[in-house]
Amino acid sequence: MATPTPNRPLIVGDPSGPSPPYPLRMEGRVISGFGRGSKELGIPTANLPVDDTQTPWISSTPSGVYFGWAALRLPADHPDALPTESNPTTTTTSTTTPQDGQPPPPPPSPPTKPLRQGANGFQIYPMVMSIGYNPFYKNTVRSAEVHILHRFQSDFYGAELRLLVLGFVREEKDYSSLDALVADIWFDCDVAKRSLARKGWAPSGVGVVVGVPKGDNGGSDEGEKVVVVSDGTLDGEWLVRPSELVDGDEGKKD
């Protein structure tokens, strides 16, 4: 198995948070891409249109790998859609009277807090994204391919996706083998997770979805999803503002 490019930092950016020109914003509906992420790399991607009129900064941004937060608005029937904040999870406690000689039941557990997602139907996840031509595949069209750091149970083409790009991970490069490319991509994911874990890089007061690793596969196989209410200081309000797209409009603005 190939190893990542040597001497790469595991954390990027100042601990206090992003610095100009970041954060950068990008949004749209997820479109079909080259079809290589899941099949060849084992790393599925969500693609957004590269449109200078909608995302003016992208034409002057160097090709490479970036990281930040993704806000995804899944349809209610998607298997990864979370309960809304109006449907709190609860715990049940036993009210059975103990029999003679039996230990008393445990004290009632406090009710759990509502399962919080971002807001307005959006769920927030850490992400890495590639902007460019991917020299290994010699693409002729510039693309924006987003790998959301969560293992989804099914596709979500057409879903509304917002990106808050916070920093630069590495330059775009060619690779001698597919294994070498995959090794660097998994390293990119680790860089994103570690960098976003700092208070200055985490959104303030909203829930973010993280995966609990399952097994010993180095984080590449995530099990149960958990919502953690971030205590960060980053302004993430844009990620969860009400939707501006109309369902079924194929990505056109209202």
C-alpha positions as CSV (number, residue, x, y, z in Angstrom):
1,M,0.0,0.0,0.0
2,A,1.3,3.5,-0.9
3,T,2.1,6.0,1.8
4,P,1.2,9.7,1.7
5,T,3.6,12.3,0.4
6,P,6.2,12.7,3.1
7,N,6.7,15.8,5.4
8,R,3.1,17.0,5.1
9,P,1.7,18.9,8.1
10,L,-1.2,17.3,10.0
11,I,-2.7,20.6,10.9
12,V,-2.9,23.7,8.7
13,G,-3.9,27.3,9.5
14,D,-3.5,29.5,12.6
15,P,-5.2,28.2,15.7
16,S,-7.2,31.5,16.0
17,G,-9.2,30.7,12.9
18,P,-9.2,31.4,9.1
19,S,-7.5,34.4,7.6
20,P,-8.3,36.3,4.4
21,P,-9.3,35.4,1.7
22,Y,-11.2,32.8,3.8
23,P,-13.9,31.9,4.4
24,L,-15.1,31.5,0.9
25,R,-18.7,30.5,0.0
26,M,-20.0,28.1,-2.6
27,E,-23.5,26.7,-3.0
28,G,-25.8,24.9,-5.4
29,R,-27.4,21.5,-6.1
30,V,-25.3,18.3,-6.2
31,I,-24.7,17.2,-9.8
32,S,-23.3,14.0,-11.2
33,G,-19.6,14.0,-11.7
34,F,-17.0,11.7,-13.4
35,G,-18.2,8.6,-11.6
36,R,-14.8,7.7,-10.3
37,G,-15.0,8.6,-6.6
38,S,-16.8,5.6,-5.3
39,K,-15.9,3.1,-8.0
40,E,-12.2,3.6,-8.4
41,L,-11.1,5.6,-5.3
42,G,-13.5,4.4,-2.6
43,I,-14.0,8.0,-1.8
44,P,-17.4,9.3,-3.0
45,T,-17.7,12.9,-4.0
46,A,-20.5,15.4,-4.3
47,N,-20.0,17.7,-7.3
48,L,-21.1,21.3,-7.6
49,P,-21.2,23.3,-10.9
50,V,-18.1,25.5,-11.4
51,D,-19.8,28.7,-12.4
52,D,-18.0,32.0,-12.3
53,T,-21.2,34.0,-12.3
54,Q,-22.4,32.2,-9.1
55,T,-19.0,31.8,-7.5
56,P,-16.8,34.7,-8.6
57,W,-13.8,33.7,-6.6
58,I,-13.4,30.3,-8.1
59,S,-11.8,31.4,-11.4
60,S,-8.9,33.0,-9.6
61,T,-8.4,30.4,-7.0
62,P,-5.4,28.1,-7.5
63,S,-6.2,24.5,-8.2
64,G,-5.7,22.2,-5.2
65,V,-7.3,20.7,-2.1
66,Y,-9.2,22.8,0.4
67,F,-11.2,22.1,3.6
68,G,-14.0,23.5,5.6
69,W,-17.7,22.8,6.4
70,A,-20.5,21.5,4.2
71,A,-24.2,22.1,4.9
72,L,-26.4,19.5,3.2
73,R,-30.2,19.7,3.0
74,L,-31.3,16.1,2.5
75,P,-34.8,15.1,1.6
76,A,-36.9,13.8,4.5
77,D,-37.0,10.3,3.1
78,H,-33.2,10.0,2.7
79,P,-31.8,7.3,5.1
80,D,-29.2,9.8,6.5
81,A,-31.7,12.6,7.2
82,L,-31.7,13.4,10.9
83,P,-34.7,14.1,13.1
84,T,-35.6,17.7,13.3
85,E,-35.2,19.8,16.5
86,S,-38.9,19.7,17.0
87,N,-38.7,15.9,17.6
88,P,-36.5,15.4,20.6
89,T,-35.2,12.0,21.5
90,T,-36.2,10.8,25.0
91,T,-35.3,8.1,27.4
92,T,-37.7,5.8,29.1
93,T,-37.4,4.8,32.8
94,S,-38.9,1.9,34.7
95,T,-41.6,2.6,37.3
96,T,-41.8,-1.1,38.5
97,T,-41.9,-1.5,42.3
98,P,-39.0,-3.8,43.4
99,Q,-39.9,-7.2,44.8
100,D,-38.8,-8.1,48.3
101,G,-35.2,-9.0,48.4
102,Q,-34.5,-7.4,45.0
103,P,-32.4,-4.3,44.5
104,P,-34.2,-1.1,43.7
105,P,-34.3,0.0,40.1
106,P,-31.7,2.6,39.1
107,P,-32.6,6.2,39.5
108,P,-34.4,7.8,36.5
109,S,-32.1,9.1,33.8
110,P,-32.5,12.7,32.9
111,P,-34.3,13.2,29.6
112,T,-31.9,13.6,26.7
113,K,-31.6,16.9,24.9
114,P,-33.2,17.2,21.4
115,L,-31.1,15.8,18.6
116,R,-29.8,19.1,17.0
117,Q,-28.9,19.4,13.4
118,G,-27.8,22.7,11.9
119,A,-31.1,24.5,11.2
120,N,-33.7,24.8,8.5
121,G,-33.2,21.2,7.4
122,F,-29.4,21.5,6.9
123,Q,-27.0,19.1,8.4
124,I,-23.4,20.2,8.8
125,Y,-20.4,18.0,8.1
126,P,-16.6,18.5,7.8
127,M,-15.4,18.3,4.2
128,V,-12.4,18.4,1.9
129,M,-12.7,19.5,-1.7
130,S,-10.7,19.4,-4.8
131,I,-10.8,22.3,-7.2
132,G,-9.0,21.8,-10.6
133,Y,-8.3,19.4,-13.4
134,N,-7.0,16.3,-11.5
135,P,-3.8,15.7,-13.5
136,F,-3.8,12.0,-12.7
137,Y,-7.0,11.7,-14.8
138,K,-6.1,14.5,-17.2
139,N,-9.4,16.2,-17.0
140,T,-10.1,18.9,-19.5
141,V,-12.9,20.5,-17.5
142,R,-12.3,22.2,-14.2
143,S,-14.4,20.7,-11.5
144,A,-15.2,21.2,-7.8
145,E,-15.4,17.7,-6.1
146,V,-16.4,17.6,-2.5
147,H,-15.8,14.7,-0.2
148,I,-18.0,15.0,2.9
149,L,-16.5,13.3,5.8
150,H,-19.4,10.9,6.5
151,R,-20.4,7.6,5.1
152,F,-23.8,8.1,3.4
153,Q,-26.1,5.2,2.8
154,S,-27.3,6.4,-0.6
155,D,-26.7,9.2,-3.2
156,F,-28.2,12.6,-2.9
157,Y,-28.1,14.1,-6.4
158,G,-30.1,17.3,-6.5
159,A,-29.8,18.0,-2.8
160,E,-28.9,21.6,-1.8
161,L,-25.3,21.9,-0.7
162,R,-23.4,24.9,0.8
163,L,-19.7,25.0,1.4
164,L,-17.8,27.3,3.8
165,V,-14.2,26.9,2.5
166,L,-11.8,27.8,5.3
167,G,-8.3,26.9,4.1
168,F,-5.9,25.4,1.7
169,V,-4.5,21.9,2.3
170,R,-2.1,21.3,-0.7
171,E,-1.5,21.9,-4.3
172,E,-2.9,19.8,-7.1
173,K,-0.4,17.2,-8.3
174,D,0.0,14.2,-10.6
175,Y,0.7,10.8,-9.1
176,S,2.5,7.7,-10.3
177,S,-0.2,5.4,-9.2
178,L,-3.8,5.3,-8.0
179,D,-2.7,4.0,-4.6
180,A,-0.5,7.1,-4.1
181,L,-3.4,9.4,-5.0
182,V,-5.7,7.6,-2.6
183,A,-3.1,7.7,0.2
184,D,-2.8,11.5,-0.1
185,I,-6.6,11.9,-0.2
186,W,-7.0,10.0,3.1
187,F,-4.2,12.2,4.5
188,D,-6.2,15.2,3.3
189,C,-9.2,14.0,5.3
190,D,-7.1,13.6,8.5
191,V,-5.7,17.2,8.0
192,A,-9.2,18.5,7.7
193,K,-10.5,16.7,10.8
194,R,-7.6,17.8,12.9
195,S,-7.7,21.4,11.7
196,L,-11.4,21.8,12.1
197,A,-11.3,20.4,15.6
198,R,-9.9,23.7,16.9
199,K,-12.3,26.2,18.5
200,G,-11.5,29.0,16.1
201,W,-12.4,26.8,13.1
202,A,-15.6,25.3,14.5
203,P,-19.0,26.9,13.9
204,S,-20.6,28.6,16.8
205,G,-23.7,27.1,18.4
206,V,-24.9,24.6,15.8
207,G,-24.8,20.9,15.6
208,V,-22.2,19.2,13.4
209,V,-22.4,15.5,12.3
210,V,-19.4,13.4,13.1
211,G,-18.9,9.7,12.6
212,V,-17.8,7.2,15.2
213,P,-15.0,5.0,13.7
214,K,-16.1,1.4,13.4
215,G,-13.3,-1.2,13.5
216,D,-9.6,-0.5,12.9
217,N,-9.7,0.9,9.4
218,G,-8.0,4.2,10.1
219,G,-11.2,6.3,10.0
220,S,-12.1,5.1,6.5
221,D,-15.1,3.2,7.8
222,E,-17.4,5.3,10.0
223,G,-20.1,3.7,12.0
224,E,-22.8,5.5,14.0
225,K,-23.4,9.1,13.3
226,V,-23.4,11.5,16.2
227,V,-24.5,15.1,16.4
228,V,-22.2,17.3,18.5
229,V,-23.2,20.8,19.4
230,S,-20.1,22.9,18.5
231,D,-18.7,25.4,21.0
232,G,-16.6,27.0,18.3
233,T,-16.3,30.7,17.6
234,L,-16.6,30.6,13.8
235,D,-19.6,32.4,12.4
236,G,-21.5,29.6,10.6
237,E,-24.9,31.4,10.2
238,W,-24.6,31.4,6.4
239,L,-24.5,27.6,6.4
240,V,-27.9,27.2,8.0
241,R,-29.9,30.2,6.8
242,P,-33.3,29.3,5.1
243,S,-33.1,27.6,1.8
244,E,-33.1,29.9,-1.3
245,L,-33.7,27.1,-3.8
246,V,-37.1,25.7,-4.8
247,D,-37.4,21.9,-4.7
248,G,-37.4,20.5,-8.2
249,D,-36.0,23.6,-9.9
250,E,-32.8,21.7,-11.0
251,G,-30.5,24.1,-9.3
252,K,-31.9,27.4,-10.6
253,K,-32.4,30.3,-8.2
254,D,-35.9,31.2,-7.2
